[in-house]
Amino acid sequence: MDLINTFFNPEVFVQSLPILLRGLGNTLLLGLVAVFFGTALGILLCLGRLYGLKPVRMLAVIYIDLFRAIPVLVVIVLIYYALPFVGVTLSSFTSASLALVLVLAAFTSEVFRAGIESIPAGQSEAAAALGLHFWQAIWKVILPQAIRVATPAQTSNIVATVKDTSLASVVAMPDLLKQATDSQALFANPTPLIGAAVIYVAILWPLVRLTAFAEARGRRLQTARQI
């Protein structure tokens, strides 16, 4: 009973639930902003790396390699704590959003690059034969197919990004983890932390299963095309 009252105290959980839900709202908003803008920027980076002028391609490669190598936590800390020294002060939400967007864009770019490069060259030739100019062929023919190929890997990137929203707590953003740690201190009981963990699982487990489904479906489609 002592173990249950310590880690699964129903009274503490009920009292802390409104605080956790406020944090959950901030976490979901942060995740949506990061996923939307990170994916959009990643696709633009991918196109710049594959089809841009040489200086654009070089800059894209440098950006992608740099932000794939730096941990998200380091990026968040640099944006929030270092930029004020050059006169740029951002809120905790903006700092966390920007960091997650920058990192997700780098990984997204590589996922879509692999997807585009997997499309047979004949698709571009067929689009040209139909009278589509280069960028029309990219947006209407190549990119839609690349999206289907890239979906499983990009879903994994999205799951990782939503998990990384918990890092926003280091810059005092009132996300789910920060609210849980504050509640734990307020009630002198770890039950809010357990509650936060359960909420994270409830949000992310369906995405994890979706990733597995997308990967299995992709393998089936690839096998069917080979047959």
C-alpha positions as YAML, in Angstrom:
chain: A
units: angstrom
residues:
- id: 1
  name: MET
  ca: [0.00, 0.00, 0.00]
- id: 2
  name: ASP
  ca: [2.88, 2.38, 0.71]
- id: 3
  name: LEU
  ca: [4.18, 1.84, -2.81]
- id: 4
  name: ILE
  ca: [0.74, 2.53, -4.32]
- id: 5
  name: ASN
  ca: [0.19, 5.64, -2.21]
- id: 6
  name: THR
  ca: [3.62, 6.90, -3.18]
- id: 7
  name: PHE
  ca: [3.50, 6.41, -6.94]
- id: 8
  name: PHE
  ca: [-0.20, 5.99, -7.73]
- id: 9
  name: ASN
  ca: [-1.95, 8.21, -5.20]
- id: 10
  name: PRO
  ca: [-5.44, 8.82, -6.65]
- id: 11
  name: GLU
  ca: [-6.09, 11.91, -4.55]
- id: 12
  name: VAL
  ca: [-2.86, 13.57, -5.67]
- id: 13
  name: PHE
  ca: [-3.53, 12.59, -9.27]
- id: 14
  name: VAL
  ca: [-7.01, 14.16, -9.26]
- id: 15
  name: GLN
  ca: [-5.68, 17.35, -7.71]
- id: 16
  name: SER
  ca: [-2.79, 17.61, -10.17]
- id: 17
  name: LEU
  ca: [-4.78, 16.63, -13.27]
- id: 18
  name: PRO
  ca: [-5.90, 20.20, -14.20]
- id: 19
  name: ILE
  ca: [-2.27, 21.33, -14.00]
- id: 20
  name: LEU
  ca: [-1.14, 18.40, -16.16]
- id: 21
  name: LEU
  ca: [-3.83, 19.12, -18.74]
- id: 22
  name: ARG
  ca: [-2.67, 22.74, -19.05]
- id: 23
  name: GLY
  ca: [0.81, 21.43, -19.67]
- id: 24
  name: LEU
  ca: [-0.53, 18.91, -22.17]
- id: 25
  name: GLY
  ca: [-2.13, 21.73, -24.15]
- id: 26
  name: ASN
  ca: [1.21, 23.53, -24.37]
- id: 27
  name: THR
  ca: [2.97, 20.31, -25.35]
- id: 28
  name: LEU
  ca: [0.49, 19.57, -28.14]
- id: 29
  name: LEU
  ca: [0.71, 23.13, -29.47]
- id: 30
  name: LEU
  ca: [4.50, 22.99, -29.43]
- id: 31
  name: GLY
  ca: [4.44, 19.62, -31.20]
- id: 32
  name: LEU
  ca: [2.03, 20.81, -33.90]
- id: 33
  name: VAL
  ca: [4.06, 23.95, -34.61]
- id: 34
  name: ALA
  ca: [7.31, 21.99, -34.76]
- id: 35
  name: VAL
  ca: [5.94, 19.23, -37.00]
- id: 36
  name: PHE
  ca: [4.18, 21.58, -39.46]
- id: 37
  name: PHE
  ca: [6.99, 24.08, -39.95]
- id: 38
  name: GLY
  ca: [9.76, 21.50, -39.59]
- id: 39
  name: THR
  ca: [8.26, 19.31, -42.31]
- id: 40
  name: ALA
  ca: [7.67, 22.27, -44.65]
- id: 41
  name: LEU
  ca: [11.20, 23.59, -44.16]
- id: 42
  name: GLY
  ca: [12.62, 20.10, -44.57]
- id: 43
  name: ILE
  ca: [10.93, 19.64, -47.96]
- id: 44
  name: LEU
  ca: [12.26, 23.00, -49.14]
- id: 45
  name: LEU
  ca: [15.75, 22.05, -47.94]
- id: 46
  name: CYS
  ca: [15.49, 18.75, -49.78]
- id: 47
  name: LEU
  ca: [14.52, 20.45, -53.03]
- id: 48
  name: GLY
  ca: [17.31, 22.99, -52.60]
- id: 49
  name: ARG
  ca: [19.84, 20.24, -51.99]
- id: 50
  name: LEU
  ca: [18.77, 18.21, -54.99]
- id: 51
  name: TYR
  ca: [17.88, 20.86, -57.56]
- id: 52
  name: GLY
  ca: [19.30, 24.18, -56.38]
- id: 53
  name: LEU
  ca: [22.33, 26.04, -57.66]
- id: 54
  name: LYS
  ca: [25.69, 24.80, -56.39]
- id: 55
  name: PRO
  ca: [25.96, 27.40, -53.56]
- id: 56
  name: VAL
  ca: [22.42, 26.52, -52.46]
- id: 57
  name: ARG
  ca: [23.23, 22.81, -52.50]
- id: 58
  name: MET
  ca: [26.38, 23.37, -50.45]
- id: 59
  name: LEU
  ca: [24.55, 25.49, -47.86]
- id: 60
  name: ALA
  ca: [21.79, 22.90, -47.63]
- id: 61
  name: VAL
  ca: [24.31, 20.10, -47.01]
- id: 62
  name: ILE
  ca: [26.08, 22.14, -44.31]
- id: 63
  name: TYR
  ca: [22.76, 22.96, -42.61]
- id: 64
  name: ILE
  ca: [21.52, 19.36, -42.72]
- id: 65
  name: ASP
  ca: [24.77, 17.88, -41.42]
- id: 66
  name: LEU
  ca: [25.06, 20.51, -38.68]
- id: 67
  name: PHE
  ca: [21.56, 20.14, -37.25]
- id: 68
  name: ARG
  ca: [21.59, 16.36, -37.49]
- id: 69
  name: ALA
  ca: [24.75, 16.36, -35.39]
- id: 70
  name: ILE
  ca: [23.74, 18.82, -32.65]
- id: 71
  name: PRO
  ca: [21.43, 17.50, -29.88]
- id: 72
  name: VAL
  ca: [18.05, 19.22, -29.66]
- id: 73
  name: LEU
  ca: [18.71, 20.19, -26.05]
- id: 74
  name: VAL
  ca: [21.87, 22.05, -27.04]
- id: 75
  name: VAL
  ca: [19.99, 23.94, -29.76]
- id: 76
  name: ILE
  ca: [17.24, 24.95, -27.33]
- id: 77
  name: VAL
  ca: [19.77, 26.18, -24.75]
- id: 78
  name: LEU
  ca: [21.76, 28.11, -27.36]
- id: 79
  name: ILE
  ca: [18.68, 29.86, -28.71]
- id: 80
  name: TYR
  ca: [17.22, 30.72, -25.30]
- id: 81
  name: TYR
  ca: [20.35, 31.55, -23.33]
- id: 82
  name: ALA
  ca: [22.95, 32.60, -25.95]
- id: 83
  name: LEU
  ca: [20.98, 34.80, -28.35]
- id: 84
  name: PRO
  ca: [20.19, 37.43, -25.66]
- id: 85
  name: PHE
  ca: [23.92, 38.26, -25.65]
- id: 86
  name: VAL
  ca: [23.51, 39.61, -29.20]
- id: 87
  name: GLY
  ca: [20.24, 41.39, -28.42]
- id: 88
  name: VAL
  ca: [17.81, 38.65, -29.52]
- id: 89
  name: THR
  ca: [15.51, 37.55, -26.71]
- id: 90
  name: LEU
  ca: [12.88, 34.91, -27.42]
- id: 91
  name: SER
  ca: [10.22, 33.41, -25.20]
- id: 92
  name: SER
  ca: [10.61, 29.85, -23.96]
- id: 93
  name: PHE
  ca: [7.87, 28.65, -26.32]
- id: 94
  name: THR
  ca: [9.41, 30.40, -29.34]
- id: 95
  name: SER
  ca: [12.89, 29.14, -28.46]
- id: 96
  name: ALA
  ca: [11.73, 25.54, -28.10]
- id: 97
  name: SER
  ca: [9.62, 25.74, -31.27]
- id: 98
  name: LEU
  ca: [12.49, 27.18, -33.31]
- id: 99
  name: ALA
  ca: [14.93, 24.55, -32.07]
- id: 100
  name: LEU
  ca: [12.58, 21.67, -32.82]
- id: 101
  name: VAL
  ca: [11.76, 23.08, -36.27]
- id: 102
  name: LEU
  ca: [15.42, 23.50, -37.20]
- id: 103
  name: VAL
  ca: [16.34, 19.96, -36.14]
- id: 104
  name: LEU
  ca: [13.27, 18.26, -37.59]
- id: 105
  name: ALA
  ca: [13.83, 20.05, -40.91]
- id: 106
  name: ALA
  ca: [17.30, 18.52, -41.22]
- id: 107
  name: PHE
  ca: [16.03, 14.97, -40.66]
- id: 108
  name: THR
  ca: [12.98, 15.55, -42.85]
- id: 109
  name: SER
  ca: [15.17, 16.71, -45.70]
- id: 110
  name: GLU
  ca: [17.13, 13.47, -45.70]
- id: 111
  name: VAL
  ca: [13.97, 11.37, -45.54]
- id: 112
  name: PHE
  ca: [12.44, 13.12, -48.54]
- id: 113
  name: ARG
  ca: [15.72, 13.09, -50.45]
- id: 114
  name: ALA
  ca: [15.77, 9.32, -50.16]
- id: 115
  name: GLY
  ca: [12.13, 9.22, -51.24]
- id: 116
  name: ILE
  ca: [12.70, 11.38, -54.31]
- id: 117
  name: GLU
  ca: [15.82, 9.47, -55.34]
- id: 118
  name: SER
  ca: [13.86, 6.21, -55.17]
- id: 119
  name: ILE
  ca: [11.45, 7.41, -57.89]
- id: 120
  name: PRO
  ca: [12.44, 5.96, -61.30]
- id: 121
  name: ALA
  ca: [13.85, 8.49, -63.77]
- id: 122
  name: GLY
  ca: [11.16, 7.45, -66.23]
- id: 123
  name: GLN
  ca: [8.59, 9.32, -64.14]
- id: 124
  name: SER
  ca: [10.30, 12.64, -64.86]
- id: 125
  name: GLU
  ca: [10.65, 11.75, -68.54]
- id: 126
  name: ALA
  ca: [6.96, 10.87, -68.76]
- id: 127
  name: ALA
  ca: [6.01, 14.16, -67.09]
- id: 128
  name: ALA
  ca: [8.16, 16.09, -69.58]
- id: 129
  name: ALA
  ca: [6.54, 14.19, -72.44]
- id: 130
  name: LEU
  ca: [3.15, 15.35, -71.16]
- id: 131
  name: GLY
  ca: [4.30, 18.97, -71.37]
- id: 132
  name: LEU
  ca: [4.94, 19.63, -67.69]
- id: 133
  name: HIS
  ca: [7.88, 21.89, -66.97]
- id: 134
  name: PHE
  ca: [10.44, 20.88, -64.36]
- id: 135
  name: TRP
  ca: [8.82, 22.28, -61.21]
- id: 136
  name: GLN
  ca: [5.36, 21.13, -62.29]
- id: 137
  name: ALA
  ca: [6.77, 17.62, -62.63]
- id: 138
  name: ILE
  ca: [8.32, 17.87, -59.16]
- id: 139
  name: TRP
  ca: [5.15, 19.08, -57.41]
- id: 140
  name: LYS
  ca: [2.60, 17.01, -59.33]
- id: 141
  name: VAL
  ca: [4.44, 13.79, -60.15]
- id: 142
  name: ILE
  ca: [7.64, 13.23, -58.16]
- id: 143
  name: LEU
  ca: [6.83, 14.74, -54.76]
- id: 144
  name: PRO
  ca: [3.46, 12.97, -54.25]
- id: 145
  name: GLN
  ca: [5.15, 9.61, -54.85]
- id: 146
  name: ALA
  ca: [8.09, 10.56, -52.63]
- id: 147
  name: ILE
  ca: [5.70, 11.45, -49.82]
- id: 148
  name: ARG
  ca: [4.26, 7.92, -49.86]
- id: 149
  name: VAL
  ca: [7.76, 6.45, -49.74]
- id: 150
  name: ALA
  ca: [8.91, 8.83, -46.99]
- id: 151
  name: THR
  ca: [5.83, 8.52, -44.76]
- id: 152
  name: PRO
  ca: [7.07, 5.67, -42.49]
- id: 153
  name: ALA
  ca: [10.42, 7.33, -41.76]
- id: 154
  name: GLN
  ca: [8.85, 10.76, -41.39]
- id: 155
  name: THR
  ca: [6.32, 9.37, -38.92]
- id: 156
  name: SER
  ca: [9.26, 8.17, -36.82]
- id: 157
  name: ASN
  ca: [10.74, 11.67, -37.01]
- id: 158
  name: ILE
  ca: [7.43, 13.14, -35.84]
- id: 159
  name: VAL
  ca: [7.28, 10.75, -32.88]
- id: 160
  name: ALA
  ca: [10.83, 11.73, -31.91]
- id: 161
  name: THR
  ca: [9.97, 15.42, -32.21]
- id: 162
  name: VAL
  ca: [6.88, 15.13, -30.01]
- id: 163
  name: LYS
  ca: [8.98, 13.27, -27.43]
- id: 164
  name: ASP
  ca: [11.61, 16.02, -27.60]
- id: 165
  name: THR
  ca: [9.01, 18.63, -26.65]
- id: 166
  name: SER
  ca: [9.69, 17.52, -23.08]
- id: 167
  name: LEU
  ca: [13.09, 19.21, -23.39]
- id: 168
  name: ALA
  ca: [11.33, 22.58, -23.40]
- id: 169
  name: SER
  ca: [11.07, 22.25, -19.64]
- id: 170
  name: VAL
  ca: [14.77, 23.21, -19.33]
- id: 171
  name: VAL
  ca: [13.89, 26.75, -20.45]
- id: 172
  name: ALA
  ca: [10.94, 26.91, -18.03]
- id: 173
  name: MET
  ca: [8.25, 26.46, -20.66]
- id: 174
  name: PRO
  ca: [5.10, 25.16, -18.87]
- id: 175
  name: ASP
  ca: [4.81, 21.99, -20.92]
- id: 176
  name: LEU
  ca: [3.56, 18.65, -19.62]
- id: 177
  name: LEU
  ca: [6.85, 17.63, -18.01]
- id: 178
  name: LYS
  ca: [7.42, 21.03, -16.37]
- id: 179
  name: GLN
  ca: [3.91, 21.04, -14.95]
- id: 180
  name: ALA
  ca: [4.40, 17.50, -13.70]
- id: 181
  name: THR
  ca: [7.65, 18.34, -11.92]
- id: 182
  name: ASP
  ca: [6.06, 21.46, -10.40]
- id: 183
  name: SER
  ca: [3.11, 19.36, -9.22]
- id: 184
  name: GLN
  ca: [5.44, 16.77, -7.78]
- id: 185
  name: ALA
  ca: [7.13, 19.49, -5.74]
- id: 186
  name: LEU
  ca: [3.79, 21.02, -4.74]
- id: 187
  name: PHE
  ca: [2.25, 17.79, -3.47]
- id: 188
  name: ALA
  ca: [5.53, 16.20, -2.34]
- id: 189
  name: ASN
  ca: [4.53, 13.07, -4.24]
- id: 190
  name: PRO
  ca: [5.76, 11.57, -7.55]
- id: 191
  name: THR
  ca: [2.27, 10.62, -8.74]
- id: 192
  name: PRO
  ca: [2.08, 13.63, -11.15]
- id: 193
  name: LEU
  ca: [5.25, 12.38, -12.86]
- id: 194
  name: ILE
  ca: [3.68, 8.96, -13.32]
- id: 195
  name: GLY
  ca: [0.56, 10.68, -14.65]
- id: 196
  name: ALA
  ca: [2.64, 12.64, -17.16]
- id: 197
  name: ALA
  ca: [4.35, 9.45, -18.31]
- id: 198
  name: VAL
  ca: [0.97, 7.78, -18.85]
- id: 199
  name: ILE
  ca: [-0.24, 10.78, -20.88]
- id: 200
  name: TYR
  ca: [2.89, 10.68, -23.06]
- id: 201
  name: VAL
  ca: [2.31, 6.98, -23.72]
- id: 202
  name: ALA
  ca: [-1.36, 7.62, -24.57]
- id: 203
  name: ILE
  ca: [-0.33, 10.25, -27.11]
- id: 204
  name: LEU
  ca: [2.70, 8.58, -28.65]
- id: 205
  name: TRP
  ca: [1.77, 4.89, -28.65]
- id: 206
  name: PRO
  ca: [-0.79, 5.32, -31.48]
- id: 207
  name: LEU
  ca: [1.88, 7.14, -33.51]
- id: 208
  name: VAL
  ca: [4.34, 4.34, -32.87]
- id: 209
  name: ARG
  ca: [1.80, 1.78, -34.09]
- id: 210
  name: LEU
  ca: [1.04, 3.99, -37.10]
- id: 211
  name: THR
  ca: [4.73, 3.95, -37.97]
- id: 212
  name: ALA
  ca: [4.80, 0.15, -37.86]
- id: 213
  name: PHE
  ca: [1.66, -0.02, -40.02]
- id: 214
  name: ALA
  ca: [3.10, 2.42, -42.57]
- id: 215
  name: GLU
  ca: [6.35, 0.47, -42.77]
- id: 216
  name: ALA
  ca: [4.50, -2.82, -43.29]
- id: 217
  name: ARG
  ca: [2.26, -1.27, -45.93]
- id: 218
  name: GLY
  ca: [5.28, 0.20, -47.70]
- id: 219
  name: ARG
  ca: [6.95, -3.21, -47.84]
- id: 220
  name: ARG
  ca: [3.81, -4.77, -49.26]
- id: 221
  name: LEU
  ca: [3.53, -2.11, -51.96]
- id: 222
  name: GLN
  ca: [7.20, -2.49, -52.88]
- id: 223
  name: THR
  ca: [6.79, -6.25, -53.15]
- id: 224
  name: ALA
  ca: [3.69, -5.82, -55.32]
- id: 225
  name: ARG
  ca: [5.54, -3.49, -57.69]
- id: 226
  name: GLN
  ca: [8.40, -5.95, -58.02]
- id: 227
  name: ILE
  ca: [5.96, -8.73, -58.90]
...
